[in-house]
Amino acid sequence: MPSVLTDHVKSDRIVRDTFQLVSTPSPTGDTREVAALYERLLQDAGCKVERFDLINNNPTLVATFGGDLPGKTIIFNGHMDTVTIDHEPAAIREGRIYGRGACDMKGSLACILEVLRVLKDSETKLHGKIVIIANSLHESPGGRGEDLIALAEKMKLSADVAIVMEGATTECTVAQFGSATFEITIRREGEPSHQLYTPPGTANPIHVASDIIQLLRELNVELEKDYVEDIGYASYFIGSVHSGQFYNQHPKEAQIVGVRRYSPQTTFEDVDKELRTHLDRIAAEHGVEVILDLVKVRDGYRLDKSNPAVEVLVQAIQNVRGIQVPLVGKKLVTDAGIIANDFATPALCHGPDQRSAHGDVEFVEISELEWTTKVYLEFIDAYMKD
């Protein structure tokens, strides 16, 4: 049976807050305006809020609710920044809220506000406390969780469990891949030159790039021999290849850009060492310079499936949505990896449906916001009792 607390959820407040947040621009790199707004909303909902300006123009908010009685601590985490893709102004129509950040993830930030209001209005006495962490540098390539990592170093904050308010809706995420972007630059000596006037034997960066592409295909074949439980196969993915400016000009450079997804058991350092070793060999074979710029997005993580919070979240979703959700791993990146690794806190993911995230038209269903709010209330009520 759902908790009686869910009866007090007011959809109009969630819609109002979501619309207000979505109407406030917050591109990755400058979230000052939306952070100021969200700080006020958290305070109005009954929180004590600390603001950390650890990285210029990208505040991080830490809000605390409850804590008068001893008990467990739950972190709810969400990011305030949005991808830097233009979008039409915020709008509400046909049961949806449209606008950049609607589902990724300002709707989630509004959901936890409504949770706090329900707890405050009902005068619920929590056995423990709720901590909301709203960070600013999530969306790569502009952000890679730098402010969240800096916060972990400064506060040494940990909790019994954390819910990252995105990344899973109709499943329970217990593992995620790590992710790193790569840019490989192949460069030969000399300048671009006419094909017919280029000395014989001069290395062609396009040919070297072809060998590197073949290498990555071969590495993928090897990676596909090792299935990562709950998630799938680690991989290299190439998203962009570029070289040359004219049909008969011998190029000086070539670039390959992509992403490496790796298992929770693999470290970023392992990934870096493996790829550099292969690229150094190819560079020596062709007599060119091969430069690797490998940048970590997030490390992976794995949650023990026997952690009591897993069962509580699964039951909360069933009570609200009426579905039995599977335990799964994800290839996508959330800040759960930072919460699990840098905050040493078991992390779960749950939030509204995000299938329109990063799209030209982004929206969130109002019904999704209502369900998500109720799931959070169910989880808090059950987890803090146990």
SULLIN-V327175 format. One record per backbone hydrogen bond with DSSP energy under -0.5 kcal/mol. NH is the residue of the N-H (numbers start at 0). CO is the residue of the C=O. If there is no record, write none. Layout:
nh->NH co->CO
nh->NH co->CO
This chain:
nh->5 co->2
nh->6 co->3
nh->7 co->4
nh->8 co->5
nh->10 co->8
nh->12 co->9
nh->13 co->9
nh->14 co->10
nh->15 co->11
nh->16 co->12
nh->17 co->13
nh->18 co->14
nh->19 co->15
nh->20 co->16
nh->21 co->17
nh->22 co->18
nh->23 co->20
nh->24 co->22
nh->27 co->81
nh->29 co->26
nh->30 co->56
nh->31 co->56
nh->34 co->30
nh->35 co->31
nh->36 co->32
nh->37 co->33
nh->38 co->34
nh->39 co->35
nh->40 co->36
nh->41 co->37
nh->42 co->38
nh->43 co->39
nh->44 co->40
nh->45 co->42
nh->46 co->41
nh->47 co->63
nh->48 co->46
nh->49 co->61
nh->51 co->59
nh->52 co->50
nh->53 co->51
nh->57 co->54
nh->59 co->51
nh->60 co->133
nh->61 co->49
nh->62 co->131
nh->63 co->47
nh->64 co->129
nh->66 co->127
nh->68 co->125
nh->71 co->126
nh->73 co->128
nh->74 co->160
nh->75 co->130
nh->76 co->162
nh->77 co->132
nh->79 co->134
nh->80 co->134
nh->81 co->25
nh->84 co->82
nh->90 co->97
nh->92 co->95
nh->95 co->92
nh->96 co->363
nh->97 co->90
nh->97 co->95
nh->98 co->361
nh->101 co->98
nh->105 co->100
nh->106 co->100
nh->106 co->101
nh->108 co->104
nh->109 co->105
nh->110 co->106
nh->111 co->107
nh->112 co->108
nh->113 co->109
nh->114 co->110
nh->115 co->111
nh->116 co->112
nh->117 co->113
nh->118 co->114
nh->119 co->115
nh->120 co->116
nh->121 co->117
nh->122 co->119
nh->123 co->118
nh->125 co->123
nh->127 co->68
nh->127 co->125
nh->128 co->71
nh->129 co->64
nh->130 co->73
nh->131 co->62
nh->132 co->75
nh->132 co->130
nh->133 co->60
nh->133 co->131
nh->134 co->77
nh->134 co->132
nh->137 co->135
nh->139 co->137
nh->142 co->138
nh->144 co->136
nh->148 co->144
nh->149 co->145
nh->150 co->146
nh->151 co->147
nh->152 co->148
nh->153 co->149
nh->154 co->150
nh->155 co->151
nh->159 co->72
nh->160 co->72
nh->161 co->345
nh->162 co->74
nh->163 co->161
nh->163 co->347
nh->164 co->76
nh->164 co->162
nh->165 co->163
nh->171 co->325
nh->172 co->170
nh->172 co->348
nh->173 co->327
nh->174 co->327
nh->175 co->300
nh->176 co->329
nh->177 co->261
nh->178 co->297
nh->179 co->259
nh->180 co->294
nh->181 co->257
nh->182 co->292
nh->183 co->255
nh->184 co->182
nh->184 co->290
nh->185 co->183
nh->185 co->253
nh->186 co->184
nh->186 co->288
nh->187 co->251
nh->192 co->249
nh->194 co->247
nh->196 co->193
nh->197 co->193
nh->197 co->194
nh->201 co->198
nh->204 co->202
nh->204 co->250
nh->206 co->203
nh->207 co->203
nh->208 co->204
nh->209 co->205
nh->210 co->206
nh->211 co->207
nh->212 co->208
nh->213 co->209
nh->214 co->210
nh->215 co->211
nh->216 co->212
nh->217 co->213
nh->218 co->214
nh->219 co->215
nh->220 co->216
nh->221 co->217
nh->222 co->218
nh->223 co->219
nh->224 co->221
nh->225 co->222
nh->226 co->224
nh->227 co->231
nh->228 co->226
nh->230 co->227
nh->231 co->227
nh->234 co->260
nh->236 co->258
nh->238 co->236
nh->238 co->256
nh->239 co->256
nh->241 co->254
nh->243 co->252
nh->248 co->245
nh->249 co->192
nh->249 co->247
nh->250 co->248
nh->253 co->185
nh->254 co->241
nh->255 co->183
nh->256 co->239
nh->257 co->181
nh->258 co->236
nh->259 co->179
nh->260 co->234
nh->260 co->258
nh->261 co->177
nh->265 co->262
nh->270 co->266
nh->271 co->267
nh->272 co->268
nh->273 co->269
nh->274 co->270
nh->275 co->271
nh->276 co->272
nh->277 co->273
nh->278 co->274
nh->279 co->275
nh->280 co->276
nh->281 co->277
nh->282 co->278
nh->283 co->279
nh->284 co->280
nh->285 co->281
nh->286 co->282
nh->287 co->282
nh->288 co->186
nh->289 co->287
nh->290 co->184
nh->290 co->288
nh->291 co->289
nh->292 co->182
nh->292 co->290
nh->293 co->291
nh->294 co->180
nh->294 co->292
nh->296 co->178
nh->297 co->178
nh->300 co->175
nh->302 co->173
nh->306 co->303
nh->309 co->306
nh->310 co->306
nh->311 co->307
nh->312 co->308
nh->313 co->309
nh->314 co->310
nh->315 co->311
nh->316 co->312
nh->317 co->313
nh->318 co->314
nh->319 co->315
nh->320 co->316
nh->321 co->316
nh->321 co->317
nh->322 co->316
nh->324 co->322
nh->325 co->169
nh->327 co->171
nh->327 co->325
nh->328 co->229
nh->329 co->174
nh->336 co->333
nh->338 co->334
nh->339 co->335
nh->340 co->336
nh->341 co->337
nh->342 co->337
nh->342 co->338
nh->344 co->338
nh->347 co->161
nh->349 co->163
nh->350 co->167
nh->356 co->353
nh->358 co->355
nh->361 co->359
nh->363 co->96
nh->365 co->94
nh->368 co->364
nh->369 co->365
nh->370 co->366
nh->371 co->367
nh->372 co->368
nh->373 co->369
nh->374 co->370
nh->375 co->371
nh->376 co->372
nh->377 co->373
nh->378 co->374
nh->379 co->375
nh->380 co->376
nh->381 co->377
nh->382 co->378
nh->383 co->379
nh->385 co->381
